[in-house]
Amino acid sequence: MTDLHGIIYAFHSFPELGALQMPRTAASLPFCGRYRLIDFSLSALANFGVRDVGVIVQRDYNSLLDHLRGGKEWDLSRRDGGLHILPPFGLPSSHLGEYKGCMEALSAVRAYLSDIRQKYVLLTRGDLVANIDVAAAFESHVRSGAAVTAVCTAQVPDSTHHRYLTDAENKVTDLLCTQRGNTGGVTALEVYIANKDALLELVDYCSAHRLMHFHRDALKHFLARSGRMNVYMHPGYCRHVTSVDDYFQGSMDMFDLAKCDDVFNKERPVRTREHADASTYYGEQARVRNCLIADGCQINGTLENCIVFRGSTVGEGAQLKNCIIMQNGAVGAGAQLTNLIADKDVLLSEGTVLAGSPGLPMIVPKGMRI
């Protein structure tokens, strides 16, 4: 058993996700036909043999609970340890709304953190699409002798993010918070491996001073006190899903074979909750090009660059391009859909014509009938 404990932040919600986050947290957002975003973090930990994982939640997590259940698919259904769902049991009753930052979330579960039996803790967000090699990152952390290791990427996202300046030995010399574009250094993926005692010291410091944020409060303080922090570079694909554009572009990226093979690495498989479905039926008039279609569907139309989740149907003569149809969606005969995201249980009736743009896809909210 590895000496590493996993903590996944699954409480984030983002206004930029619009109707996609209304019934759920970002971590439980369906992705790529059969997965949820949290599957990537859970699978990365499971592939390294981590058997104790805490998932920090706060609100709108019914969908997440239904997906995770006892954690069996990630080998976390155990009598001793396993998967722990962590609601905000450490906050005062007067606290309303969402966590203002990750340090507030960690402070709320301080009792759980103190009982962790492993020496090291991996902290990650549940909205990251990436196949992190936790074994390599953990080895780098232990070898470096640092108290904290930040998993980073050379990629530069369009959205605001945090960046690290490093020396020739990958030791962090400065932290640049809330940056946009390439302002030097490397991009933080907000995945960290920390020594448990160092993490508890940061949690207690922030709690005592009513500080809420992991980067500008905890890590800035840590570096100012000459704390040793190193960087491990993740070489593959990565994307945080914090907006509709992130979700749509990240989904379309999976049609790039190199990116898809990197994310769904056969040596580090992405695990998810299993569903027993019949094979998908393709009618005589079906024409499918460059699509990802789950089991249990009925396809009778023309689809190009589309992702279709289980239990969905596409009627005869329907034409779909650059579309995402989530679970149990129904597209009527003759419908014409372009650059569209249909959430779960959506019905688009016969002859419906809807179109978004690649930069601003149209969203049909969960359960809507058109």
C-alpha positions, -999 to 999 in steps of 0.1 A, spaced: 0 0 0 13 34 -9 20 61 17 -2 86 -1 -37 99 8 -59 116 -18 -80 147 -13 -103 158 -42 -120 192 -42 -155 185 -56 -172 216 -43 -164 240 -71 -191 256 -92 -185 282 -119 -210 307 -134 -192 303 -167 -206 268 -169 -241 282 -171 -269 257 -173 -245 228 -173 -238 232 -135 -274 239 -124 -281 203 -112 -246 193 -102 -211 203 -92 -184 207 -119 -167 175 -107 -198 154 -117 -202 169 -151 -206 141 -177 -177 138 -202 -168 119 -233 -198 96 -235 -195 76 -203 -173 94 -178 -176 122 -152 -149 147 -147 -140 134 -112 -131 100 -128 -98 114 -140 -86 124 -105 -100 92 -89 -84 70 -115 -50 87 -113 -50 79 -76 -63 44 -80 -37 35 -107 -10 44 -82 -26 22 -55 -40 49 -33 -67 33 -11 -78 63 10 -95 92 -7 -115 121 8 -138 140 -15 -147 175 -2 -182 185 -12 -206 213 -1 -238 216 -21 -255 201 -52 -237 169 -48 -265 144 -52 -255 136 -87 -219 130 -75 -230 107 -47 -250 86 -72 -220 83 -94 -194 75 -67 -216 53 -45 -191 32 -24 -162 37 -48 -160 1 -59 -148 10 -95 -118 27 -81 -110 -1 -55 -121 23 -27 -150 2 -13 -132 -10 19 -139 -17 55 -107 0 65 -102 33 47 -115 37 12 -137 65 -1 -149 93 23 -174 120 13 -165 151 33 -194 176 37 -187 209 56 -190 195 91 -163 218 105 -180 251 96 -202 272 119 -239 270 114 -239 307 104 -218 300 73 -238 303 41 -230 299 5 -200 281 -10 -164 278 3 -145 310 -5 -113 291 -11 -96 258 -8 -80 267 26 -115 273 40 -125 239 27 -95 222 42 -101 240 75 -137 226 75 -124 191 74 -94 196 97 -104 168 120 -104 144 90 -69 156 79 -54 151 113 -65 115 113 -49 107 79 -25 78 85 -3 84 55 28 106 55 19 123 22 -13 139 8 -22 146 -28 -46 175 -33 -64 180 -66 -94 195 -82 -122 173 -95 -127 193 -127 -93 185 -143 -92 164 -176 -57 149 -175 -41 115 -169 -16 124 -142 12 99 -136 9 100 -98 37 74 -95 62 97 -113 50 128 -94 52 111 -60 87 98 -68 98 133 -78 84 147 -45 101 122 -23 134 124 -41 134 162 -40 131 165 -2 106 193 -7 76 197 17 53 206 -13 54 196 -49 33 214 -75 23 194 -107 26 219 -135 24 220 -173 41 240 -201 7 247 -216 -7 282 -212 -45 283 -208 -66 312 -220 -82 316 -186 -66 331 -154 -43 307 -136 -13 305 -112 23 303 -124 56 292 -108 90 306 -114 117 279 -108 155 275 -108 175 249 -128 166 222 -102 128 228 -104 128 245 -70 101 272 -68 115 307 -65 82 326 -68 45 322 -72 26 345 -96 -11 344 -87 -40 349 -110 -21 354 -142 -33 355 -178 -11 344 -207 26 335 -204 41 358 -178 71 335 -173 75 302 -155 51 273 -157 14 268 -153 0 253 -121 -24 224 -126 -36 229 -90 -24 193 -82 -1 191 -52 17 165 -32 24 177 4 39 163 35 10 158 59 27 178 87 34 208 64 -2 207 51 -16 208 86 6 237 96 -7 257 66 -43 248 74 -38 259 110 -21 291 100 -49 301 76 -76 292 100 -60 313 128 -57 343 105 -90 338 87 -73 333 54 -93 314 27 -71 308 -3 -45 281 -10 -22 300 -34 -22 337 -24 -25 329 13 -11 295 22 16 290 -4 27 326 -4 32 324 33 50 290 29 74 304 4 80 336 23 91 315 53 117 298 30 96 266 26 110 241 1 87 237 -29 94 219 -61 77 214 -95 69 182 -113 61 188 -150 31 169 -164 40 162 -201 5 153 -215 -28 168 -222 -46 188 -195 -76 211 -192 -96 225 -163 -133 226 -171 -146 259 -157 -167 273 -185 -189 261 -214 -161 268 -238 -137 246 -217 -162 218 -217 -170 220 -254 -134 224 -266 -122 197 -242 -148 174 -256 -139 182 -292 -102 177 -283 -110 140 -278 -114 136 -316 -77 143 -318 -62 108 -316 -30 119 -299 -48 138 -272 -74 111 -267 -47 84 -264 -29 105 -239 -59 111 -217 -72 75 -220 -38 59 -215 -40 21 -216 -13 18 -190 -32 41 -166 -69 34 -175 -96 59 -166 -122 41 -145 -158 49 -141 -191 35 -128 -201 5 -149 -235 3 -166 -248 -29 -183 -262 -17 -217 -269 -34 -250 -248 -26 -279 -257 5 -299 -280 0 -329 -272 17 -362 -300 18 -387 -297 14 -424 -298 52 -429 -272 59 -402 -240 78 -413 -215 83 -385 -181 100 -390 -155 107 -363 -179 102 -333 -178 88 -298 -210 69 -291 -218 50 -260 -236 17 -256 -274 15 -255 -281 41 -282 -302 40 -314 -287 59 -343 -306 65 -375 -293 99 -386 -261 115 -399 -235 124 -373 -201 141 -376 -178 150 -347 -204 142 -321 -204 126 -286 -235 106 -277 -241 93 -242 -258 60 -234 -296 56 -239 -298 83 -265 -317 81 -299 -313 99 -331 -341 97 -356 -340 92 -394 -329 121 -415 -315 140 -385 -282 158 -391 -259 165 -362 -225 182 -364 -202 191 -334 -229 181 -309 -229 165 -274 -260 146 -266 -260 135 -229 -277 104 -214 -312 95 -225 -314 123 -251 -338 120 -279 -334 137 -313 -364 135 -336 -364 127 -373 -352 155 -396 -337 176 -368 -307 197 -377 -283 205 -349 -249 222 -350 -225 231 -322 -249 221 -295 -248 206 -260 -279 188 -249 -279 179 -212 -295 147 -198 -331 137 -207 -335 163 -234 -361 159 -261 -356 177 -294 -387 170 -315 -390 162 -352 -377 189 -375 -360 210 -348 -333 233 -361 -308 246 -336 -273 260 -341 -246 276 -319 -211 286 -329 -177 268 -321 -169 296 -297 -204 298 -282 -222 265 -284 -259 263 -277 -269 246 -244 -302 228 -240 -307 224 -202 -315 191 -185 -349 177 -191 -360 204 -216 -385 195 -243 -383 214 -276 
